Amino acid sequence: MSNPKKMTLTSVKVKSELFENFKVECVRRKFSFQKLADRAICLYLTDEEFRKQVHSKTNLTLDN
């Protein structure tokens, strides 16, 4: 049996409307919140442009 990956369990509150839309897209694209979180954290730590984009994003509505 292979070694289990070391994981940290977290709990976050997210905007309901955004998360509902995200869940629908996850089903359509066979993606998951786990994948998004891991990839976003990696990009945040390694990609300065991504980090700047995340820090400057303030409008969290979907109509933009």
mmCIF file of the N, C-alpha and C atoms, coordinates in Angstrom:
data_MODEL
# 
_entry.id   MODEL 
# 
loop_
_atom_site.group_PDB 
_atom_site.id 
_atom_site.type_symbol 
_atom_site.label_atom_id 
_atom_site.label_alt_id 
_atom_site.label_comp_id 
_atom_site.label_asym_id 
_atom_site.label_entity_id 
_atom_site.label_seq_id 
_atom_site.pdbx_PDB_ins_code 
_atom_site.Cartn_x 
_atom_site.Cartn_y 
_atom_site.Cartn_z 
_atom_site.occupancy 
_atom_site.B_iso_or_equiv 
_atom_site.pdbx_formal_charge 
_atom_site.auth_seq_id 
_atom_site.auth_comp_id 
_atom_site.auth_asym_id 
_atom_site.auth_atom_id 
_atom_site.pdbx_PDB_model_num 
ATOM 1   N N  . MET A 1 1  ? 0.849   -1.181 0.000   1.00 0.00 ? 1  MET A N  1 
ATOM 2   C CA . MET A 1 1  ? 0.000   0.000  0.000   1.00 0.00 ? 1  MET A CA 1 
ATOM 3   C C  . MET A 1 1  ? 0.891   1.240  0.000   1.00 0.00 ? 1  MET A C  1 
ATOM 4   N N  . SER A 1 2  ? 0.509   2.259  -0.771  1.00 0.00 ? 2  SER A N  1 
ATOM 5   C CA . SER A 1 2  ? 1.307   3.481  -0.847  1.00 0.00 ? 2  SER A CA 1 
ATOM 6   C C  . SER A 1 2  ? 1.073   4.360  0.373   1.00 0.00 ? 2  SER A C  1 
ATOM 7   N N  . ASN A 1 3  ? 2.018   5.253  0.611   1.00 0.00 ? 3  ASN A N  1 
ATOM 8   C CA . ASN A 1 3  ? 1.888   6.192  1.730   1.00 0.00 ? 3  ASN A CA 1 
ATOM 9   C C  . ASN A 1 3  ? 0.753   7.162  1.461   1.00 0.00 ? 3  ASN A C  1 
ATOM 10  N N  . PRO A 1 4  ? -0.104  7.376  2.457   1.00 0.00 ? 4  PRO A N  1 
ATOM 11  C CA . PRO A 1 4  ? -1.166  8.375  2.249   1.00 0.00 ? 4  PRO A CA 1 
ATOM 12  C C  . PRO A 1 4  ? -0.555  9.772  2.171   1.00 0.00 ? 4  PRO A C  1 
ATOM 13  N N  . LYS A 1 5  ? -1.130  10.605 1.326   1.00 0.00 ? 5  LYS A N  1 
ATOM 14  C CA . LYS A 1 5  ? -0.645  11.982 1.208   1.00 0.00 ? 5  LYS A CA 1 
ATOM 15  C C  . LYS A 1 5  ? -0.944  12.721 2.494   1.00 0.00 ? 5  LYS A C  1 
ATOM 16  N N  . LYS A 1 6  ? -0.033  13.574 2.891   1.00 0.00 ? 6  LYS A N  1 
ATOM 17  C CA . LYS A 1 6  ? -0.272  14.403 4.065   1.00 0.00 ? 6  LYS A CA 1 
ATOM 18  C C  . LYS A 1 6  ? -1.215  15.521 3.668   1.00 0.00 ? 6  LYS A C  1 
ATOM 19  N N  . MET A 1 7  ? -2.317  15.615 4.362   1.00 0.00 ? 7  MET A N  1 
ATOM 20  C CA . MET A 1 7  ? -3.337  16.606 4.049   1.00 0.00 ? 7  MET A CA 1 
ATOM 21  C C  . MET A 1 7  ? -3.686  17.348 5.329   1.00 0.00 ? 7  MET A C  1 
ATOM 22  N N  . THR A 1 8  ? -4.130  18.587 5.179   1.00 0.00 ? 8  THR A N  1 
ATOM 23  C CA . THR A 1 8  ? -4.602  19.390 6.301   1.00 0.00 ? 8  THR A CA 1 
ATOM 24  C C  . THR A 1 8  ? -6.067  19.688 6.071   1.00 0.00 ? 8  THR A C  1 
ATOM 25  N N  . LEU A 1 9  ? -6.886  19.378 7.043   1.00 0.00 ? 9  LEU A N  1 
ATOM 26  C CA . LEU A 1 9  ? -8.309  19.667 6.950   1.00 0.00 ? 9  LEU A CA 1 
ATOM 27  C C  . LEU A 1 9  ? -8.541  21.111 7.367   1.00 0.00 ? 9  LEU A C  1 
ATOM 28  N N  . THR A 1 10 ? -9.229  21.864 6.508   1.00 0.00 ? 10 THR A N  1 
ATOM 29  C CA . THR A 1 10 ? -9.544  23.257 6.815   1.00 0.00 ? 10 THR A CA 1 
ATOM 30  C C  . THR A 1 10 ? -11.044 23.463 6.685   1.00 0.00 ? 10 THR A C  1 
ATOM 31  N N  . SER A 1 11 ? -11.487 24.578 7.173   1.00 0.00 ? 11 SER A N  1 
ATOM 32  C CA . SER A 1 11 ? -12.887 24.955 7.042   1.00 0.00 ? 11 SER A CA 1 
ATOM 33  C C  . SER A 1 11 ? -12.932 26.421 6.650   1.00 0.00 ? 11 SER A C  1 
ATOM 34  N N  . VAL A 1 12 ? -13.637 26.707 5.588   1.00 0.00 ? 12 VAL A N  1 
ATOM 35  C CA . VAL A 1 12 ? -13.765 28.088 5.137   1.00 0.00 ? 12 VAL A CA 1 
ATOM 36  C C  . VAL A 1 12 ? -15.221 28.392 4.822   1.00 0.00 ? 12 VAL A C  1 
ATOM 37  N N  . LYS A 1 13 ? -15.593 29.637 4.977   1.00 0.00 ? 13 LYS A N  1 
ATOM 38  C CA . LYS A 1 13 ? -16.915 30.088 4.574   1.00 0.00 ? 13 LYS A CA 1 
ATOM 39  C C  . LYS A 1 13 ? -16.753 30.846 3.270   1.00 0.00 ? 13 LYS A C  1 
ATOM 40  N N  . VAL A 1 14 ? -17.585 30.505 2.286   1.00 0.00 ? 14 VAL A N  1 
ATOM 41  C CA . VAL A 1 14 ? -17.536 31.170 0.993   1.00 0.00 ? 14 VAL A CA 1 
ATOM 42  C C  . VAL A 1 14 ? -18.922 31.708 0.654   1.00 0.00 ? 14 VAL A C  1 
ATOM 43  N N  . LYS A 1 15 ? -18.959 32.658 -0.243  1.00 0.00 ? 15 LYS A N  1 
ATOM 44  C CA . LYS A 1 15 ? -20.232 33.259 -0.650  1.00 0.00 ? 15 LYS A CA 1 
ATOM 45  C C  . LYS A 1 15 ? -21.113 32.189 -1.303  1.00 0.00 ? 15 LYS A C  1 
ATOM 46  N N  . SER A 1 16 ? -22.354 32.073 -0.818  1.00 0.00 ? 16 SER A N  1 
ATOM 47  C CA . SER A 1 16 ? -23.265 31.015 -1.268  1.00 0.00 ? 16 SER A CA 1 
ATOM 48  C C  . SER A 1 16 ? -23.495 31.028 -2.774  1.00 0.00 ? 16 SER A C  1 
ATOM 49  N N  . GLU A 1 17 ? -23.762 32.199 -3.338  1.00 0.00 ? 17 GLU A N  1 
ATOM 50  C CA . GLU A 1 17 ? -24.038 32.275 -4.777  1.00 0.00 ? 17 GLU A CA 1 
ATOM 51  C C  . GLU A 1 17 ? -22.840 31.800 -5.591  1.00 0.00 ? 17 GLU A C  1 
ATOM 52  N N  . LEU A 1 18 ? -21.652 32.226 -5.208  1.00 0.00 ? 18 LEU A N  1 
ATOM 53  C CA . LEU A 1 18 ? -20.454 31.799 -5.931  1.00 0.00 ? 18 LEU A CA 1 
ATOM 54  C C  . LEU A 1 18 ? -20.263 30.293 -5.825  1.00 0.00 ? 18 LEU A C  1 
ATOM 55  N N  . PHE A 1 19 ? -20.464 29.758 -4.628  1.00 0.00 ? 19 PHE A N  1 
ATOM 56  C CA . PHE A 1 19 ? -20.237 28.328 -4.438  1.00 0.00 ? 19 PHE A CA 1 
ATOM 57  C C  . PHE A 1 19 ? -21.267 27.486 -5.184  1.00 0.00 ? 19 PHE A C  1 
ATOM 58  N N  . GLU A 1 20 ? -22.513 27.925 -5.213  1.00 0.00 ? 20 GLU A N  1 
ATOM 59  C CA . GLU A 1 20 ? -23.546 27.188 -5.962  1.00 0.00 ? 20 GLU A CA 1 
ATOM 60  C C  . GLU A 1 20 ? -23.176 27.127 -7.447  1.00 0.00 ? 20 GLU A C  1 
ATOM 61  N N  . ASN A 1 21 ? -22.759 28.241 -8.000  1.00 0.00 ? 21 ASN A N  1 
ATOM 62  C CA . ASN A 1 21 ? -22.333 28.261 -9.401  1.00 0.00 ? 21 ASN A CA 1 
ATOM 63  C C  . ASN A 1 21 ? -21.083 27.415 -9.615  1.00 0.00 ? 21 ASN A C  1 
ATOM 64  N N  . PHE A 1 22 ? -20.180 27.453 -8.672  1.00 0.00 ? 22 PHE A N  1 
ATOM 65  C CA . PHE A 1 22 ? -18.964 26.656 -8.753  1.00 0.00 ? 22 PHE A CA 1 
ATOM 66  C C  . PHE A 1 22 ? -19.292 25.164 -8.755  1.00 0.00 ? 22 PHE A C  1 
ATOM 67  N N  . LYS A 1 23 ? -20.215 24.725 -7.908  1.00 0.00 ? 23 LYS A N  1 
ATOM 68  C CA . LYS A 1 23 ? -20.590 23.303 -7.856  1.00 0.00 ? 23 LYS A CA 1 
ATOM 69  C C  . LYS A 1 23 ? -21.126 22.829 -9.200  1.00 0.00 ? 23 LYS A C  1 
ATOM 70  N N  . VAL A 1 24 ? -21.945 23.658 -9.848  1.00 0.00 ? 24 VAL A N  1 
ATOM 71  C CA . VAL A 1 24 ? -22.481 23.290 -11.161 1.00 0.00 ? 24 VAL A CA 1 
ATOM 72  C C  . VAL A 1 24 ? -21.341 23.132 -12.165 1.00 0.00 ? 24 VAL A C  1 
ATOM 73  N N  . GLU A 1 25 ? -20.421 24.072 -12.182 1.00 0.00 ? 25 GLU A N  1 
ATOM 74  C CA . GLU A 1 25 ? -19.275 23.992 -13.094 1.00 0.00 ? 25 GLU A CA 1 
ATOM 75  C C  . GLU A 1 25 ? -18.393 22.781 -12.786 1.00 0.00 ? 25 GLU A C  1 
ATOM 76  N N  . CYS A 1 26 ? -18.256 22.453 -11.516 1.00 0.00 ? 26 CYS A N  1 
ATOM 77  C CA . CYS A 1 26 ? -17.453 21.280 -11.142 1.00 0.00 ? 26 CYS A CA 1 
ATOM 78  C C  . CYS A 1 26 ? -18.029 20.004 -11.735 1.00 0.00 ? 26 CYS A C  1 
ATOM 79  N N  . VAL A 1 27 ? -19.335 19.873 -11.696 1.00 0.00 ? 27 VAL A N  1 
ATOM 80  C CA . VAL A 1 27 ? -19.975 18.693 -12.287 1.00 0.00 ? 27 VAL A CA 1 
ATOM 81  C C  . VAL A 1 27 ? -19.752 18.688 -13.793 1.00 0.00 ? 27 VAL A C  1 
ATOM 82  N N  . ARG A 1 28 ? -19.958 19.821 -14.435 1.00 0.00 ? 28 ARG A N  1 
ATOM 83  C CA . ARG A 1 28 ? -19.781 19.910 -15.895 1.00 0.00 ? 28 ARG A CA 1 
ATOM 84  C C  . ARG A 1 28 ? -18.363 19.579 -16.325 1.00 0.00 ? 28 ARG A C  1 
ATOM 85  N N  . ARG A 1 29 ? -17.392 20.032 -15.542 1.00 0.00 ? 29 ARG A N  1 
ATOM 86  C CA . ARG A 1 29 ? -15.989 19.908 -15.948 1.00 0.00 ? 29 ARG A CA 1 
ATOM 87  C C  . ARG A 1 29 ? -15.218 18.814 -15.215 1.00 0.00 ? 29 ARG A C  1 
ATOM 88  N N  . LYS A 1 30 ? -15.929 18.054 -14.378 1.00 0.00 ? 30 LYS A N  1 
ATOM 89  C CA . LYS A 1 30 ? -15.287 16.991 -13.591 1.00 0.00 ? 30 LYS A CA 1 
ATOM 90  C C  . LYS A 1 30 ? -14.089 17.543 -12.828 1.00 0.00 ? 30 LYS A C  1 
ATOM 91  N N  . PHE A 1 31 ? -14.368 18.574 -12.051 1.00 0.00 ? 31 PHE A N  1 
ATOM 92  C CA . PHE A 1 31 ? -13.358 19.269 -11.255 1.00 0.00 ? 31 PHE A CA 1 
ATOM 93  C C  . PHE A 1 31 ? -13.835 19.263 -9.814  1.00 0.00 ? 31 PHE A C  1 
ATOM 94  N N  . SER A 1 32 ? -13.000 19.672 -8.893  1.00 0.00 ? 32 SER A N  1 
ATOM 95  C CA . SER A 1 32 ? -13.414 19.671 -7.484  1.00 0.00 ? 32 SER A CA 1 
ATOM 96  C C  . SER A 1 32 ? -12.836 20.878 -6.752  1.00 0.00 ? 32 SER A C  1 
ATOM 97  N N  . PHE A 1 33 ? -13.448 21.178 -5.628  1.00 0.00 ? 33 PHE A N  1 
ATOM 98  C CA . PHE A 1 33 ? -12.953 22.263 -4.786  1.00 0.00 ? 33 PHE A CA 1 
ATOM 99  C C  . PHE A 1 33 ? -11.547 21.923 -4.273  1.00 0.00 ? 33 PHE A C  1 
ATOM 100 N N  . GLN A 1 34 ? -11.311 20.640 -3.988  1.00 0.00 ? 34 GLN A N  1 
ATOM 101 C CA . GLN A 1 34 ? -9.982  20.195 -3.545  1.00 0.00 ? 34 GLN A CA 1 
ATOM 102 C C  . GLN A 1 34 ? -8.928  20.534 -4.595  1.00 0.00 ? 34 GLN A C  1 
ATOM 103 N N  . LYS A 1 35 ? -9.210  20.225 -5.853  1.00 0.00 ? 35 LYS A N  1 
ATOM 104 C CA . LYS A 1 35 ? -8.263  20.523 -6.938  1.00 0.00 ? 35 LYS A CA 1 
ATOM 105 C C  . LYS A 1 35 ? -8.042  22.029 -7.066  1.00 0.00 ? 35 LYS A C  1 
ATOM 106 N N  . LEU A 1 36 ? -9.135  22.782 -6.997  1.00 0.00 ? 36 LEU A N  1 
ATOM 107 C CA . LEU A 1 36 ? -9.020  24.240 -7.089  1.00 0.00 ? 36 LEU A CA 1 
ATOM 108 C C  . LEU A 1 36 ? -8.163  24.790 -5.958  1.00 0.00 ? 36 LEU A C  1 
ATOM 109 N N  . ALA A 1 37 ? -8.440  24.352 -4.744  1.00 0.00 ? 37 ALA A N  1 
ATOM 110 C CA . ALA A 1 37 ? -7.700  24.855 -3.587  1.00 0.00 ? 37 ALA A CA 1 
ATOM 111 C C  . ALA A 1 37 ? -6.208  24.533 -3.705  1.00 0.00 ? 37 ALA A C  1 
ATOM 112 N N  . ASP A 1 38 ? -5.882  23.283 -4.028  1.00 0.00 ? 38 ASP A N  1 
ATOM 113 C CA . ASP A 1 38 ? -4.470  22.897 -4.150  1.00 0.00 ? 38 ASP A CA 1 
ATOM 114 C C  . ASP A 1 38 ? -3.767  23.699 -5.234  1.00 0.00 ? 38 ASP A C  1 
ATOM 115 N N  . ARG A 1 39 ? -4.399  23.841 -6.374  1.00 0.00 ? 39 ARG A N  1 
ATOM 116 C CA . ARG A 1 39 ? -3.775  24.549 -7.494  1.00 0.00 ? 39 ARG A CA 1 
ATOM 117 C C  . ARG A 1 39 ? -3.677  26.042 -7.233  1.00 0.00 ? 39 ARG A C  1 
ATOM 118 N N  . ALA A 1 40 ? -4.725  26.605 -6.630  1.00 0.00 ? 40 ALA A N  1 
ATOM 119 C CA . ALA A 1 40 ? -4.698  28.040 -6.329  1.00 0.00 ? 40 ALA A CA 1 
ATOM 120 C C  . ALA A 1 40 ? -3.619  28.361 -5.306  1.00 0.00 ? 40 ALA A C  1 
ATOM 121 N N  . ILE A 1 41 ? -3.470  27.520 -4.297  1.00 0.00 ? 41 ILE A N  1 
ATOM 122 C CA . ILE A 1 41 ? -2.424  27.749 -3.294  1.00 0.00 ? 41 ILE A CA 1 
ATOM 123 C C  . ILE A 1 41 ? -1.046  27.648 -3.940  1.00 0.00 ? 41 ILE A C  1 
ATOM 124 N N  . CYS A 1 42 ? -0.860  26.655 -4.790  1.00 0.00 ? 42 CYS A N  1 
ATOM 125 C CA . CYS A 1 42 ? 0.429   26.501 -5.477  1.00 0.00 ? 42 CYS A CA 1 
ATOM 126 C C  . CYS A 1 42 ? 0.721   27.718 -6.346  1.00 0.00 ? 42 CYS A C  1 
ATOM 127 N N  . LEU A 1 43 ? -0.269  28.159 -7.125  1.00 0.00 ? 43 LEU A N  1 
ATOM 128 C CA . LEU A 1 43 ? -0.068  29.341 -7.961  1.00 0.00 ? 43 LEU A CA 1 
ATOM 129 C C  . LEU A 1 43 ? 0.188   30.585 -7.123  1.00 0.00 ? 43 LEU A C  1 
ATOM 130 N N  . TYR A 1 44 ? -0.533  30.724 -6.038  1.00 0.00 ? 44 TYR A N  1 
ATOM 131 C CA . TYR A 1 44 ? -0.356  31.883 -5.165  1.00 0.00 ? 44 TYR A CA 1 
ATOM 132 C C  . TYR A 1 44 ? 1.085   31.951 -4.644  1.00 0.00 ? 44 TYR A C  1 
ATOM 133 N N  . LEU A 1 45 ? 1.644   30.805 -4.331  1.00 0.00 ? 45 LEU A N  1 
ATOM 134 C CA . LEU A 1 45 ? 3.003   30.748 -3.778  1.00 0.00 ? 45 LEU A CA 1 
ATOM 135 C C  . LEU A 1 45 ? 4.096   30.856 -4.836  1.00 0.00 ? 45 LEU A C  1 
ATOM 136 N N  . THR A 1 46 ? 3.772   30.547 -6.097  1.00 0.00 ? 46 THR A N  1 
ATOM 137 C CA . THR A 1 46 ? 4.822   30.477 -7.120  1.00 0.00 ? 46 THR A CA 1 
ATOM 138 C C  . THR A 1 46 ? 4.681   31.473 -8.269  1.00 0.00 ? 46 THR A C  1 
ATOM 139 N N  . ASP A 1 47 ? 3.535   32.117 -8.389  1.00 0.00 ? 47 ASP A N  1 
ATOM 140 C CA . ASP A 1 47 ? 3.281   32.975 -9.547  1.00 0.00 ? 47 ASP A CA 1 
ATOM 141 C C  . ASP A 1 47 ? 2.892   34.381 -9.076  1.00 0.00 ? 47 ASP A C  1 
ATOM 142 N N  . GLU A 1 48 ? 3.811   35.302 -9.218  1.00 0.00 ? 48 GLU A N  1 
ATOM 143 C CA . GLU A 1 48 ? 3.592   36.670 -8.739  1.00 0.00 ? 48 GLU A CA 1 
ATOM 144 C C  . GLU A 1 48 ? 2.393   37.336 -9.427  1.00 0.00 ? 48 GLU A C  1 
ATOM 145 N N  . GLU A 1 49 ? 2.214   37.099 -10.725 1.00 0.00 ? 49 GLU A N  1 
ATOM 146 C CA . GLU A 1 49 ? 1.076   37.689 -11.451 1.00 0.00 ? 49 GLU A CA 1 
ATOM 147 C C  . GLU A 1 49 ? -0.244  37.177 -10.892 1.00 0.00 ? 49 GLU A C  1 
ATOM 148 N N  . PHE A 1 50 ? -0.314  35.884 -10.626 1.00 0.00 ? 50 PHE A N  1 
ATOM 149 C CA . PHE A 1 50 ? -1.531  35.298 -10.042 1.00 0.00 ? 50 PHE A CA 1 
ATOM 150 C C  . PHE A 1 50 ? -1.800  35.922 -8.677  1.00 0.00 ? 50 PHE A C  1 
ATOM 151 N N  . ARG A 1 51 ? -0.764  36.036 -7.866  1.00 0.00 ? 51 ARG A N  1 
ATOM 152 C CA . ARG A 1 51 ? -0.910  36.628 -6.522  1.00 0.00 ? 51 ARG A CA 1 
ATOM 153 C C  . ARG A 1 51 ? -1.421  38.067 -6.613  1.00 0.00 ? 51 ARG A C  1 
ATOM 154 N N  . LYS A 1 52 ? -0.882  38.845 -7.543  1.00 0.00 ? 52 LYS A N  1 
ATOM 155 C CA . LYS A 1 52 ? -1.335  40.225 -7.732  1.00 0.00 ? 52 LYS A CA 1 
ATOM 156 C C  . LYS A 1 52 ? -2.797  40.253 -8.173  1.00 0.00 ? 52 LYS A C  1 
ATOM 157 N N  . GLN A 1 53 ? -3.164  39.355 -9.083  1.00 0.00 ? 53 GLN A N  1 
ATOM 158 C CA . GLN A 1 53 ? -4.541  39.294 -9.567  1.00 0.00 ? 53 GLN A CA 1 
ATOM 159 C C  . GLN A 1 53 ? -5.501  38.955 -8.427  1.00 0.00 ? 53 GLN A C  1 
ATOM 160 N N  . VAL A 1 54 ? -5.133  38.021 -7.583  1.00 0.00 ? 54 VAL A N  1 
ATOM 161 C CA . VAL A 1 54 ? -5.978  37.642 -6.447  1.00 0.00 ? 54 VAL A CA 1 
ATOM 162 C C  . VAL A 1 54 ? -6.124  38.809 -5.476  1.00 0.00 ? 54 VAL A C  1 
ATOM 163 N N  . HIS A 1 55 ? -5.040  39.493 -5.199  1.00 0.00 ? 55 HIS A N  1 
ATOM 164 C CA . HIS A 1 55 ? -5.081  40.608 -4.254  1.00 0.00 ? 55 HIS A CA 1 
ATOM 165 C C  . HIS A 1 55 ? -5.900  41.786 -4.787  1.00 0.00 ? 55 HIS A C  1 
ATOM 166 N N  . SER A 1 56 ? -5.920  41.972 -6.098  1.00 0.00 ? 56 SER A N  1 
ATOM 167 C CA . SER A 1 56 ? -6.628  43.124 -6.660  1.00 0.00 ? 56 SER A CA 1 
ATOM 168 C C  . SER A 1 56 ? -8.094  42.830 -6.975  1.00 0.00 ? 56 SER A C  1 
ATOM 169 N N  . LYS A 1 57 ? -8.500  41.584 -6.930  1.00 0.00 ? 57 LYS A N  1 
ATOM 170 C CA . LYS A 1 57 ? -9.891  41.217 -7.239  1.00 0.00 ? 57 LYS A CA 1 
ATOM 171 C C  . LYS A 1 57 ? -10.775 41.547 -6.041  1.00 0.00 ? 57 LYS A C  1 
ATOM 172 N N  . THR A 1 58 ? -11.633 42.556 -6.211  1.00 0.00 ? 58 THR A N  1 
ATOM 173 C CA . THR A 1 58 ? -12.508 42.955 -5.104  1.00 0.00 ? 58 THR A CA 1 
ATOM 174 C C  . THR A 1 58 ? -13.981 42.783 -5.434  1.00 0.00 ? 58 THR A C  1 
ATOM 175 N N  . ASN A 1 59 ? -14.331 42.832 -6.720  1.00 0.00 ? 59 ASN A N  1 
ATOM 176 C CA . ASN A 1 59 ? -15.722 42.654 -7.119  1.00 0.00 ? 59 ASN A CA 1 
ATOM 177 C C  . ASN A 1 59 ? -15.981 41.155 -7.286  1.00 0.00 ? 59 ASN A C  1 
ATOM 178 N N  . LEU A 1 60 ? -16.724 40.577 -6.356  1.00 0.00 ? 60 LEU A N  1 
ATOM 179 C CA . LEU A 1 60 ? -16.952 39.132 -6.384  1.00 0.00 ? 60 LEU A CA 1 
ATOM 180 C C  . LEU A 1 60 ? -18.330 38.756 -6.896  1.00 0.00 ? 60 LEU A C  1 
ATOM 181 N N  . THR A 1 61 ? -18.890 39.605 -7.753  1.00 0.00 ? 61 THR A N  1 
ATOM 182 C CA . THR A 1 61 ? -20.173 39.273 -8.368  1.00 0.00 ? 61 THR A CA 1 
ATOM 183 C C  . THR A 1 61 ? -19.911 38.631 -9.736  1.00 0.00 ? 61 THR A C  1 
ATOM 184 N N  . LEU A 1 62 ? -20.861 37.846 -10.194 1.00 0.00 ? 62 LEU A N  1 
ATOM 185 C CA . LEU A 1 62 ? -20.690 37.115 -11.453 1.00 0.00 ? 62 LEU A CA 1 
ATOM 186 C C  . LEU A 1 62 ? -21.118 37.918 -12.666 1.00 0.00 ? 62 LEU A C  1 
ATOM 187 N N  . ASP A 1 63 ? -21.687 39.086 -12.468 1.00 0.00 ? 63 ASP A N  1 
ATOM 188 C CA . ASP A 1 63 ? -22.166 39.896 -13.583 1.00 0.00 ? 63 ASP A CA 1 
ATOM 189 C C  . ASP A 1 63 ? -21.102 40.843 -14.132 1.00 0.00 ? 63 ASP A C  1 
ATOM 190 N N  . ASN A 1 64 ? -19.838 40.559 -13.918 1.00 0.00 ? 64 ASN A N  1 
ATOM 191 C CA . ASN A 1 64 ? -18.794 41.459 -14.418 1.00 0.00 ? 64 ASN A CA 1 
ATOM 192 C C  . ASN A 1 64 ? -18.094 40.897 -15.613 1.00 0.00 ? 64 ASN A C  1 
# 
